[in-house]
Amino acid sequence: MAFENILITQNERVQTITINRPNQLNALNKQTIQELHEALKAAEGDARTRVIILTGSGEKAFVAGADIKEFASFDVAQGKQLAAQGQELLFNLLENLTTPVIAAVNGFALGGGLELAMASHIRIASDNARLGLPEVSLGVIPGYGGTQRLAQLVGRGKAMEMVATAGMISAQEAQSWGLVNHVTPQDELLPLAEKIASKICANSGNAIKSAIRAINANYTSGVNGYDVEIAEFGNCFGTEEFIEGTTAFVEKRKANFK
């Protein structure tokens, strides 16, 4: 499948999706959101792909926000539709993938860019990264799940401060707040993402899918996460990977998950 705004590379069981609009600091426009939707759906259905790494081209930006020119003239109804479609097409889809996604944040992750990273399962950042939700400085609020996921990750008070001030924080501050897992020099960012991906690939893919569903259930309105955990725990017992993992443990050898 040919894309104009993203690049896809496959290295054994790890697929890297790179948002490639460097002249626009990789800003998210409608076409890029659609392309990411299609690429992520394809990766989720590809048995070869056990982990997805999501990053931006160049050294300046992961994604520096949404493409404001596309919606500057929208009315109320169009604004609601923009947020609803974006959340459904990309951000909710990303969060609910059962293939783990590592966001490798290189440079600016602002607005829709930070929302994209927050919808990913794991976030790592280069030491020059700057993260923020500056939407209120434009007379609008984050519309792609930012108000919800930021509060889940850093707490209500810090989320209120970041959104209300429209300020940016450093990668180091983001790590101290729990917004990113690791901070590393930029030239080591993708190698670190690949190292984490390799560790994930060594484990049971079915168990990881179950774990993602169980963890996400805790943040889903009207769903009892403990009940989902019980169900997913039980489901694991019906997989060949459970047999291999427990047999390997008893035989004191490394499990070989197919």
Secondary structure by P-SEA (a helix, b strand, c coil): cccccbbbbbcccbbbbbbccccccccccaaaaaaaaaaaaaaaacccccbbbbbbcccccccccccccccccccaaaaaaaaaaaaaacaaaaaacccbbbbbccccccaaaaaaaaaccbbbbcccccccccccccccccccaaaaaaaacccaaaaaaaaaacccccaaaaaaaccccccccccaaaaaaaaaaaaaaaccaaaaaaaaaaaaaaacccccaaaaaaaaaaaaaacaaaaaaaaaaaaccccccc
